[in-house]
Amino acid sequence: MLEGKRRRRRFSDEFKRDAVEIVRSSGRSVRQVAGELGIYDSTLGNWVRQDQINRGEREGLTSDERERLGELEREWSSPGA
């Protein structure tokens, strides 16, 4: 493995949902829960932030909007567009 490079881990939607729910319902900090789950607190923090956006508790693009934007960007950048 290249030094200084981290291998990108993939997490299931269910794992992400469950991790966010632990933060929302337990009163524990993102850092505490991330440590217990063996993931970076920045990763869990991103999931919590996106969940807040999806719930309308925070400003930003929802997951559906992000997905659609990605589709449009791929359409515009594909050959023949």
C-alpha positions in Angstrom: 0.0 0.0 0.0 1.2 3.5 -0.8 2.5 5.4 2.2 0.3 8.3 3.2 -2.7 6.9 1.3 -5.7 5.5 3.1 -7.8 2.8 1.5 -11.3 4.1 1.1 -13.8 1.9 3.1 -17.3 1.4 2.0 -20.2 1.3 4.4 -23.7 0.0 3.8 -26.6 2.4 4.0 -27.9 0.4 6.9 -24.7 0.8 8.9 -24.7 4.6 8.2 -28.4 4.9 9.2 -27.8 2.9 12.4 -24.7 5.0 13.3 -26.6 8.2 12.8 -29.5 6.9 14.9 -27.1 6.1 17.7 -25.8 9.7 17.7 -29.3 11.1 17.5 -30.8 8.9 20.2 -28.0 8.4 22.7 -26.9 11.9 23.6 -23.3 10.8 23.0 -21.0 12.8 20.8 -20.1 12.0 17.3 -16.5 11.4 18.5 -17.6 8.9 21.1 -19.8 6.9 18.8 -17.3 7.0 16.0 -14.6 5.6 18.3 -17.0 2.8 19.5 -17.7 1.9 15.9 -14.1 2.1 14.7 -14.7 4.8 12.1 -13.4 8.4 11.8 -15.4 11.1 13.6 -15.2 13.2 10.4 -16.9 10.4 8.5 -19.7 10.0 11.0 -20.0 13.8 11.3 -20.6 14.0 7.6 -23.4 11.3 7.8 -25.0 13.2 10.7 -24.9 16.5 8.8 -26.4 14.9 5.7 -29.1 13.4 7.8 -29.9 16.8 9.3 -30.2 18.2 5.8 -32.4 15.4 4.6 -34.7 16.0 7.6 -34.9 19.7 6.9 -33.1 20.6 10.1 -30.2 22.2 8.2 -29.6 24.0 4.9 -28.0 22.2 2.0 -28.6 19.7 -0.8 -30.6 16.6 0.2 -29.2 13.2 -0.8 -31.8 13.0 -3.6 -30.8 16.4 -4.9 -27.1 15.4 -4.8 -27.9 12.3 -6.7 -29.8 14.1 -9.4 -27.0 16.8 -9.7 -24.5 14.0 -10.2 -26.7 12.4 -12.9 -26.9 15.8 -14.7 -23.2 16.4 -14.4 -22.5 12.9 -15.9 -24.9 13.7 -18.8 -23.3 17.0 -19.6 -19.7 15.6 -19.4 -20.4 12.4 -21.5 -19.3 12.4 -25.1 -21.9 13.4 -27.5 -23.7 15.7 -25.1 
